[in-house]
Amino acid sequence: MSCKPAVLGALGVLKVATADQLQRLLRPGAVSNKAVRQALGDLGLHGLVASDGNTRDRRKTWRLEGAAGLDAAAAVLGMVRSEMGGTARGASRSGAQHAMAVNETIAAFVLGGSAPGAAGGVGTVRSWSTETEFLLPGGKRQVRPDGVWQASEIGCRC
């Protein structure tokens, strides 16, 4: 089974991620990230994703590539492209430290704790949006939080 649509959707949310982060979020039971790396390679050949750097610990980072990547991710997510934000081009040139921390926070919510007796995860990567602009009451200023969790099952946008 191809995981290309799931990878596109996850990159549409996360903006930039490593294959390991994508594997943990999309295929948490898998023992390796080989399927995710193959999907990223195939999507790269079609001009939908690109790698433009590494994290500080030398893990290759991936992002959507241009309008084609944004369009493909928007179709997978059922969103309008203009509401998705950018492609994070260049974020990895400096190690993408902030983006990696945001991704790890999202992973902690989705996957839950790993200690004995820890709570399980909530939602999926699709329950999140990153770098989404919100207009403050009164319409005078926009804010752009790192991540927003949308728990539609309980009517929450936190």
C-alpha positions in Angstrom: 0.0 0.0 0.0 1.4 3.4 -1.0 1.8 6.0 1.8 2.3 8.9 -0.7 -1.1 10.6 0.0 -0.5 10.4 3.8 3.0 11.8 3.4 1.6 14.7 1.2 -1.1 15.4 3.8 1.4 15.4 6.7 3.7 17.7 4.9 0.8 20.0 4.2 0.3 20.2 7.9 3.8 20.1 9.3 5.5 22.2 6.5 8.9 20.5 7.0 9.7 17.1 8.5 12.1 14.3 8.6 11.3 10.8 7.3 11.6 9.5 10.9 9.0 12.1 12.1 6.7 11.2 9.3 7.1 7.4 10.0 6.3 7.8 13.7 3.2 9.9 12.9 1.9 8.0 9.9 3.1 4.4 10.6 3.8 4.2 14.3 4.0 0.4 14.3 6.5 0.2 11.5 10.1 -0.8 12.4 11.7 1.4 9.8 11.0 4.5 7.7 11.7 2.8 4.4 8.2 3.1 3.0 8.1 6.8 3.9 11.5 7.3 2.4 10.4 5.5 -0.8 7.2 7.7 -0.9 9.3 10.8 -0.5 11.6 9.7 -3.3 8.7 9.0 -5.6 7.0 12.3 -4.7 10.3 14.1 -5.3 10.6 12.6 -8.8 7.2 14.1 -9.6 8.2 17.5 -8.3 5.8 17.5 -5.3 8.3 17.4 -2.5 11.9 18.5 -2.1 14.7 18.3 0.5 16.7 21.4 1.0 18.8 20.6 4.1 19.3 18.7 7.2 18.6 19.0 10.9 21.4 19.7 13.3 21.8 15.9 13.8 22.1 15.4 10.1 18.6 14.0 9.3 17.4 15.0 5.8 14.3 17.3 5.9 11.5 17.3 3.4 8.9 19.9 2.4 6.3 20.4 -0.3 7.7 21.8 -3.5 6.0 24.9 -5.1 2.5 25.2 -6.3 2.3 21.6 -7.4 3.2 20.2 -3.9 0.7 22.6 -2.2 -2.0 21.7 -4.7 -1.4 18.0 -4.1 -1.4 18.3 -0.3 -4.5 20.5 -0.4 -6.4 17.9 -2.4 -5.4 15.2 0.1 -6.4 17.3 3.0 -9.6 18.6 1.4 -8.4 22.2 1.9 -8.1 25.3 -0.2 -4.5 25.9 -1.1 -4.6 29.5 0.0 -5.4 28.4 3.6 -2.4 26.1 3.9 0.5 28.5 4.2 3.8 28.2 2.4 6.2 25.5 1.5 8.9 26.2 4.2 11.5 26.7 1.5 14.9 27.3 3.1 13.8 26.4 6.7 16.2 23.5 6.8 19.3 25.5 5.8 19.7 26.5 9.4 18.7 23.1 10.8 15.0 23.7 11.1 15.3 23.6 14.8 12.0 25.3 15.6 10.0 23.3 13.0 11.4 20.1 14.4 10.4 21.1 17.9 6.9 21.9 16.7 6.7 18.5 15.0 7.8 16.7 18.1 5.1 18.5 20.2 2.5 17.4 17.7 3.9 13.9 17.8 3.7 13.8 21.6 0.0 14.7 21.4 -0.8 12.3 18.6 1.3 9.3 19.9 0.8 9.8 23.6 3.3 9.0 26.3 5.8 6.1 26.2 6.2 5.6 30.0 4.4 2.7 31.6 0.8 3.9 32.4 1.1 7.0 30.2 -2.0 8.2 28.4 -2.5 7.3 24.8 -2.5 9.8 22.0 -5.3 12.0 20.7 -6.2 12.8 17.1 -3.9 12.5 14.1 -1.5 14.7 12.3 -4.6 15.9 10.3 -6.1 17.2 13.6 -3.5 20.0 13.5 -2.6 23.0 11.5 0.6 25.0 11.7 1.5 28.6 11.0 -2.2 29.4 10.4 -3.2 33.0 10.6 -6.0 34.0 12.9 -7.6 37.5 13.1 -7.9 38.8 16.7 -11.3 40.1 17.8 -11.8 43.6 16.5 -9.9 42.7 13.3 -6.9 44.8 14.1 -4.1 42.2 14.3 -3.4 38.7 13.0 -1.6 36.1 15.0 0.1 33.0 13.7 0.5 30.3 16.3 3.0 27.5 15.8 0.3 24.8 16.0 -3.4 24.6 16.5 -5.1 21.4 17.5 -8.7 20.9 16.3 -10.6 18.4 18.3 -13.8 18.4 16.3 -15.1 15.5 18.3 -15.4 17.7 21.4 -15.9 21.0 19.6 -12.5 22.4 20.5 -10.0 24.5 18.5 -7.1 24.9 21.0 
